[in-house]
């Protein structure tokens, strides 16, 4: 297929060949497989109202901005060349732009997400798949917030993201993912998650991919009991590919990802069939206004406490996990 890039690419010098192993039909199929297309509409409607989206966006900015400021003290990282990949409709990208970051592009496999991102005034938009990336040695920083859990070959995705980073030790990858298998629920299935991570699992995977960990911490700690209750009330079978890290390591030792990919495809087919029975869980409407406001206040208080703590200090649990690493090239 021809990679669709909007607007005309400002990064021509380092673009890989736009001829890909993926056809346009495959790209669209992958988009719907990783995340349901109808979910983009609901995400766009919810992300500026739902307490979870607002608190998540603010926490991510709080933690990443201070890491970038420490790496680039001359301008606090505001001119850092950033790609926000798997960015959905672009609410996190927009937040960074609104805070003065002036060199940030958005990558998303869903054309529908890119159309929504345009309404936020985001101009550098790229339709791309993390399993077939179009850039090499291009960015200072890559964001992938709540992306990795949608991809069967998470190790391949991490290595592909690393290949898009510039070849220096300041190059940064920032990830957020849903945490803890015991919080798995029907909503995970409806949005095509393949897994949840613990801190140790994701740190190990990042290190295996060539990153030195700068920050690894759980967040949404304060609402974890509520998330646990949701998992009990809206339970769903956990995917059989739980041992994805062990499979990735075995694949690397054998210098092939074939067995890892084959087993992932089988398990993801099972996950997709289960997703059909949980479509009602795709709804992402905010709770009643007073409850939504109260939960936002609780999460914002947690964020303020997190800001006072050292970057390498984390609670032992949380609803989500943020891990940031620098390239050890």
C-alpha positions, -999 to 999 in steps of 0.1 A, spaced: 0 0 0 9 36 -2 13 51 32 -12 79 37 5 109 52 -13 142 59 -2 168 52 28 163 28 56 148 48 80 173 65 103 143 73 112 132 38 149 126 44 143 98 69 111 83 55 114 46 47 100 34 14 63 41 12 58 7 -4 48 -16 24 39 -53 29 5 -41 40 -23 -34 15 -48 -6 23 -73 -33 31 -49 -48 56 -43 -14 72 -80 -9 77 -84 -44 90 -56 -39 115 -71 -6 126 -104 -23 135 -87 -52 150 -66 -32 174 -94 -9 184 -131 -9 173 -139 19 149 -171 28 167 -149 34 198 -134 64 182 -167 82 182 -173 74 219 -137 84 228 -141 118 211 -173 125 230 -159 113 264 -123 125 266 -131 161 275 -158 152 301 -150 118 317 -129 122 348 -107 93 338 -96 108 306 -90 143 321 -70 130 351 -50 107 329 -41 135 304 -31 158 333 -10 131 350 8 122 318 17 158 311 28 164 346 53 135 346 65 137 310 70 175 310 93 174 341 113 145 326 118 164 293 127 196 313 155 177 330 168 164 297 165 196 278 169 225 304 175 251 277 138 252 268 122 226 291 119 203 261 93 225 244 110 223 210 116 185 213 106 166 182 78 143 194 56 117 178 24 108 197 16 74 182 -16 55 186 -29 88 197 -66 82 190 -84 115 185 -55 135 198 -65 149 232 -31 143 248 -13 158 217 -36 188 219 -28 192 257 10 193 250 5 218 222 -16 240 245 13 240 270 38 253 245 53 222 229 56 233 193 71 203 174 47 174 180 31 151 154 4 126 157 3 91 144 -28 69 143 -39 38 124 -76 49 124 -83 76 97 -114 84 117 -91 94 147 -71 116 124 -103 134 113 -112 141 149 -76 153 156 -80 179 128 -109 194 148 -84 201 176 -62 220 152 -35 194 151 -17 197 117 10 170 115 -11 139 111 2 105 100 -19 73 92 5 46 103 8 11 118 33 4 145 40 -30 130 53 -13 98 67 21 108 75 48 82 103 67 100 139 59 110 161 78 134 137 108 133 123 118 167 136 129 201 106 114 219 78 90 212 46 88 232 24 56 231 -3 61 257 -26 31 261 -14 16 229 8 -14 236 -20 -35 252 -38 -34 218 -9 -51 199 -2 -88 199 35 -84 192 43 -59 218 81 -66 216 81 -59 179 61 -27 185 86 -15 211 116 -22 188 99 -4 160 93 26 182 130 25 192 140 25 155 121 58 150 141 75 178 172 95 171 205 77 178 214 93 211 209 86 248 184 115 253 159 98 230 128 90 251 100 66 249 70 72 272 43 45 276 11 41 296 -8 8 298 -36 -7 319 -23 -24 350 -28 -58 367 -44 -89 354 -68 -89 384 -84 -57 371 -92 -73 337 -129 -68 328 -154 -68 300 -144 -32 290 -109 -45 282 -124 -71 259 -147 -46 242 -118 -22 233 -96 -52 221 -70 -52 248 -47 -82 246 -33 -80 282 -27 -59 313 8 -53 326 26 -52 360 54 -27 365 80 -55 365 67 -70 333 67 -37 313 101 -27 327 116 -60 317 101 -57 282 114 -21 278 149 -32 289 148 -61 265 140 -36 237 170 -15 246 158 12 270 171 24 303 142 31 327 138 67 339 104 64 355 80 35 363 50 42 384 14 32 389 -13 58 388 -51 58 394 -41 44 427 -69 61 446 -97 45 424 -82 10 422 -108 -4 447 -135 9 424 -118 -7 394 -115 -40 412 -152 -39 420 -159 -32 383 -137 -63 374 -158 -84 397 -192 -71 384 -181 -71 347 -158 -101 346 -144 -116 314 -120 -144 306 -84 -133 305 -66 -139 271 -46 -171 269 -15 -153 257 -7 -141 293 29 -153 289 37 -129 261 70 -118 277 82 -154 279 72 -160 243 90 -128 232 121 -139 249 119 -174 234 114 -158 200 144 -136 204 166 -165 214 155 -184 184 161 -154 161 125 -156 149 91 -142 159 72 -168 140 61 -189 169 52 -158 190 32 -143 161 13 -176 155 3 -181 191 -6 -144 194 -29 -147 163 -47 -177 178 -53 -160 211 -63 -127 195 -89 -145 174 -104 -158 206 -103 -123 221 -121 -108 191 -149 -134 193 -153 -127 230 -154 -89 222 -186 -94 202 -204 -105 234 -192 -74 253 -200 -46 229 -222 -29 254 -191 -23 275 -176 -1 248 -198 28 261 -175 53 278 -200 78 291 -191 98 322 -208 88 355 -234 112 369 -221 148 371 -216 149 409 -198 116 410 -177 125 380 -167 157 396 -159 140 429 -138 113 412 -119 139 392 -111 158 424 -98 126 440 -76 118 410 -63 153 408 -53 152 445 -35 119 438 -17 136 409 -5 164 432 8 139 457 26 120 429 42 153 418 58 157 452 73 122 451 106 111 434 102 99 399 114 64 407 90 59 437 58 41 430 29 26 449 27 -13 445 -6 -11 425 -28 12 404 -53 11 377 -27 22 351 10 23 347 34 49 332 69 38 321 95 61 306 128 50 292 158 65 274 175 48 245 207 31 254 220 32 218 
